[in-house]
Amino acid sequence: MRKEDCYFLGKITRRHGLAGNVILKLDTDQPELYNKLESIFVEINGLLVPFFIEKSSWSKLDALNIAFKNSSEALVDQSLGKNVYLPLNTLPKLTGNQFYYHEVIGFEIMDQDNKDCGVIRSVNDQTAQNYFITNLYGKEVVIPMIKDWILEVNREERYIKIELPEGLIDVFLVPSKKDE
């Protein structure tokens, strides 16, 4: 399995108990989708290695207590502190204005007047306010992801139409008096 064909699910954070169980901390808004995992891919030395799950139960709202099939101390040791992935084809299809961050990379952003606001290079979800990072006329533009601003997600034509406040794009493109 290639990493490009997968999405990040979470991280194995620690052991749980004495029976060889581990805690998988999920990085998702919908942990309930992962009730019945049969297997996961654990990144070890840059490779995705399949680990098969014997049983799992909830440790917290966003953490699973997992017992691996054919578990051993060495297997558990290998998995500790490692990132966990699942194949992209296991994600439920989203419709309407919902989207996965990885799927909109390369989409064009347009404002409500169909003016170009750049092509999405990446999505920052490491801050309190998630945002798109686009490239417009060779400049980096940061556009906050606010649910009420998103008017349309067109997967066929690969664009997102957003209602932007007046002057937001100018902040990144127009030199300030101080810069002149």
C-alpha positions in Angstrom: 0.0 0.0 0.0 1.3 3.4 -1.0 1.0 6.4 1.4 -0.5 8.5 -1.5 -3.4 6.0 -1.7 -4.2 6.5 2.0 -5.4 9.0 4.5 -4.1 9.7 8.0 -6.3 8.2 10.7 -4.4 8.8 13.8 -1.5 7.7 16.0 -0.8 4.8 18.3 0.0 6.6 21.5 0.7 4.0 24.1 0.2 0.5 25.5 -3.0 -0.3 27.3 -2.9 -3.0 30.0 -0.8 -6.1 30.1 -2.4 -8.1 27.3 -0.6 -6.4 24.4 -3.3 -3.8 23.6 -2.5 -0.3 22.3 -4.4 3.0 22.2 -5.1 4.5 18.8 -5.8 8.2 19.1 -8.0 9.1 16.1 -7.7 12.4 14.2 -11.2 12.7 12.9 -14.4 14.7 13.5 -16.4 11.4 13.1 -14.8 8.7 15.3 -18.0 6.6 15.2 -17.1 5.7 11.6 -14.3 3.6 12.9 -16.2 1.3 15.3 -15.5 -1.9 13.4 -11.9 -1.6 12.0 -10.6 -4.9 10.7 -7.1 -3.7 9.8 -5.0 -0.6 9.8 -1.7 0.4 8.1 1.0 1.5 10.5 3.9 3.6 9.1 7.2 1.9 10.0 10.4 3.2 8.5 8.5 4.9 5.7 6.5 1.9 4.7 2.9 1.1 5.4 2.6 -2.2 7.2 -0.8 -3.9 7.6 -1.8 -4.8 11.2 -4.9 -6.9 11.6 -7.3 -6.2 14.5 -8.7 -8.9 16.7 -10.9 -6.6 18.8 -11.3 -3.0 19.6 -13.3 -0.9 22.1 -13.6 2.8 22.9 -11.1 4.1 25.4 -12.3 7.7 25.1 -14.5 9.6 22.6 -11.6 9.8 20.1 -9.4 6.8 21.1 -9.7 3.1 20.5 -8.2 0.3 22.6 -7.0 -2.2 20.0 -5.9 -5.8 20.3 -3.9 -7.0 17.3 -4.3 -10.5 15.9 -1.2 -12.6 16.6 0.0 -9.9 18.9 3.5 -10.1 20.5 5.7 -7.7 22.5 7.8 -7.0 19.4 4.7 -6.2 17.3 3.4 -3.8 20.0 6.8 -2.2 20.4 7.0 -1.6 16.6 3.7 0.2 16.5 4.1 2.6 19.5 4.3 6.2 18.5 3.6 5.4 14.8 1.1 7.1 12.5 -1.8 5.0 11.3 -3.4 5.2 7.8 -6.4 3.7 5.9 -7.0 3.4 2.2 -8.7 6.4 0.5 -11.3 4.1 -0.9 -12.7 3.4 2.6 -13.8 7.0 3.0 -17.5 7.6 2.6 -18.3 9.7 -0.5 -19.2 13.3 0.5 -21.7 15.4 -1.5 -22.8 19.0 -1.6 -20.5 21.5 0.1 -18.8 18.9 2.2 -15.3 17.8 1.2 -12.2 16.1 2.5 -9.1 18.3 2.7 -7.0 16.0 0.6 -9.5 15.9 -2.3 -9.6 19.7 -2.9 -5.8 20.2 -3.3 -5.5 21.6 -6.9 -9.1 23.0 -6.9 -9.5 26.6 -8.0 -11.1 29.1 -5.5 -13.4 31.6 -7.0 -15.3 34.4 -5.2 -19.0 35.1 -5.5 -18.4 37.2 -8.6 -16.4 34.3 -10.3 -13.1 36.1 -9.8 -10.0 33.9 -9.5 -8.7 33.6 -5.9 -6.0 31.0 -6.7 -5.4 27.3 -6.8 -5.4 25.4 -3.5 -1.9 24.3 -2.7 -2.6 23.0 0.8 -5.0 23.1 3.7 -3.9 24.1 7.2 -5.9 22.3 9.9 -3.3 22.8 12.7 -4.8 26.0 14.0 -8.1 27.0 15.6 -9.3 28.4 12.2 -8.6 26.0 9.3 -7.7 27.7 6.0 -6.8 27.2 2.4 -3.4 28.3 1.1 -3.6 29.2 -2.5 -1.2 30.6 -5.1 -2.5 33.7 -7.0 -0.2 35.6 -9.4 2.8 34.0 -7.7 1.8 35.2 -4.2 0.6 33.1 -1.3 -3.0 33.8 -0.3 -4.7 32.5 2.9 -8.4 32.0 2.8 -10.3 31.0 6.0 -12.5 28.0 5.7 -15.8 29.2 7.1 -18.7 26.9 6.4 -21.2 29.8 5.8 -18.8 31.3 3.2 -18.7 28.2 1.0 -21.3 28.6 -1.7 -20.4 25.6 -4.0 -18.0 22.7 -4.3 -17.8 21.5 -7.9 -15.9 18.3 -8.1 -16.3 17.8 -11.9 -14.8 21.2 -12.8 -12.6 21.3 -9.7 -13.5 24.6 -8.1 -14.9 26.0 -4.8 -17.0 29.1 -4.9 -16.7 31.2 -1.7 -18.4 34.4 -0.6 -15.4 36.5 0.5 -15.4 39.7 2.4 -14.5 42.7 0.3 -10.7 43.4 0.3 -9.6 40.0 1.7 -7.6 39.1 -1.5 -6.2 42.6 -1.7 -4.5 42.1 1.7 -2.2 39.6 0.0 -1.8 41.2 -3.5 -1.8 45.0 -3.0 1.4 46.4 -1.5 0.9 48.4 1.7 2.1 52.0 2.0 4.8 50.8 4.3 6.1 48.4 1.7 6.4 51.0 -1.1 
